[in-house]
Every structure is written in structure tokens, then in C-alpha cells.
């Protein structure tokens, strides 16, 4: 009788283990399907977002085109200027005279004032001329390290 109870208890545990194992297999089997459905939902959401974005861009482009066409009704003037430029190709000086006829050079406010390049511009110009870092530093009364740093920064920016 005791043996029967032990066998029933073992059978019960085996059944429980079997049901747990079946449940785990079912979950693993359904996981790819759930992942696929999730991906499809995300894809639809992205498509909707992109379509809304494209519609907004199209509306903005149309409003921009409308604004540009309202601001440039002088197409006749533009065409006339193009014709004048084509006619002036024969006389190269004529085109420059008409194009820059309203140009006025800037007047010097202070007659004694002249242009002086920045320190960085001076360093780069001297370096481009092939002068050594020590010579540049000595000529500009600056430290060698400062000149080297300016040159390194310029090389990184290039």
C-alpha cells in the first residue's frame, strides 16, 4: 500500500513537470509570432508617421512656392536684364559698368588707420611661407608653444 502511494506521488510530480514543460514550450513557440505582430504594428506606426511628415512637408513646400511666386512677379524685369547681359557679352567692359554702376567704395573714417591682420592670420601666413615655429615666435614676440597651438588648431580645422 505504501508503494502505491509513492508511485502515485511520483506520477503526480511527473505530470506537474510535464505540464510545466508543455507550458514553456507553448510560450517559446508563440514568441516569434508575438514578435512578428509587434514588428508589424511598429511598421504601420512608422508608415503613418512618415506619411504625416511627408504631407506636412508637401504643404510647407507648396506654401513656400506660393510665397515665392507672390514675391517675384517681376519676371519681365528679370528677362529684360538677361537680354541686356546677353547683349553686353560683346563688350566685356559694358557689363561691368552696368552691373557695378551703383558701387561706392567704403570711405575711411580715420585716414591714418590701416588694416592689420590678426595674430592667427600672421602666424598662418608666415608658416605658409615656410618659416620655422621658432622664427615665427621670435618675430611676433610670442611663445613657441602658443604658435604651435595655433598651427595645430588650424590643422584640425582644415
Beta strands, then each sheet from edge to edge (+ up, - down):
end
